[in-house]
Amino acid sequence: MIKNKKFLYIVLLSISLIFLIILFLRPGKDKNQKDFESILTEGKTFESRELPTLPEDYGDHKLMEYSVEEIARILQEKYGKNIENPAAQIAMIEELMKDLPKLYPNDWVKVLNQILGYAFPDKVLELMRMSENLYNYNKFRESNMSKVGLMSDEARRQMVWKERYRLFGEKADQIWAMEKKMTAIGDTLKRIKESPAGNLDAKLSNYSQTLREQFGKEYPRIMENKRQQLTEGFMVSVQKDLKVLSYGERKSALREIRSAMGMDSAALGRWDALEEEREKAWQNQQKYSDKRTQLSSKKGGMTPEDEKQLDSLRKQYFGEEAEIIKNEEASGYFRAQDERTYGVN
């Protein structure tokens, strides 16, 4: 009975020691987190002050080349109109947090507080809370970088968004609004790519509808700036459809896609001409590659006469690029082995 009690005491004592060791070794807050916590607990606000005149050439220089007061004035100019928008707040804070830790490694959080207090005294505590959350979010990303690389896209998204909502609440949707839109567009393209070949019109309609839904009122502006990238994204996703078409059918299909994406007649004409050039280049590439394979597979390898014949073929098919292609082949790179992506290259 006594032996059993001793054994029980030893087990309980061991468990207690293990618990204390784990508690002692558990990572604590770093100095920056403590600085954020101290500033926010103190709750110090700033009085409005007169800032220096806006430097005329501030766009040509790095932000940190200026004094704290000048930086504050520049931030007012760059972010003042949208300072209520969480996405604008994060963009501003990210710009500051990019360089402040390098310049002020021991007290950059305090300098950040000073700059934000000078620039936006009425919002300094809100901006510092946002800064603290961003700092903790970046630490989360760094500590999980190797882990997320092994996760599925869906699992990674769930983990990242769970942390974003934990730190930023509903503001996370505004901060990463564009990412959410692009994710939805990417999911649509993925479904199109994984679907069987055929029904290209329906796929194009589906994609166009997704773009309009995601961008809403911003659709015309975004299409103006990103039309080419968004068009190529669709073309990449329908390669199975394009590959089974004849050259003429494919050229018409590419024109229809570009037209649906809002390109005008002048642009469509230029793209038609480019597609003709690309087709001719790929055909020449294939003819040259077939001949090169024929010569190089001869018993005993290529003779000097064969090399001269290849020189002549390169000049015939590639003109001024002949010497470049010869050097590429000497280094082991063969253009014919590149994968063709219709509508892109």
Secondary structure, DSSP 8 states (H G I E B T S, - for coil): -HHHHHHHHHHHHHHHHHHHHHHHHS----HHHHHHHHHHHHT------------TTGGGS-GGGS-HHHHHHHHHHHHGGGTTSHHHHHHHHHHHHHHHHHH-TTTHHHHHHHHHHHH-GGGHHHHHHHHHHHHHHHHHHHHTHHHHTTS-HHHHHHHHHHHHHHHHTTHHHHHTHHHHHHHHHHHHHHHHHHS-S--HHHHHHHHHHHHHHHHGGGHHHHHHHHHHHHHHHHHHHTHHHHHTS-HHHHHHHHHHHHHHTT--HHHHHHHHHHHHHHHHHHHHHHHHHHHHHHHHTSTT---HHHHHHHHHHHHHHHGGGHHHHHHHHHTT--GGGS---TTT-
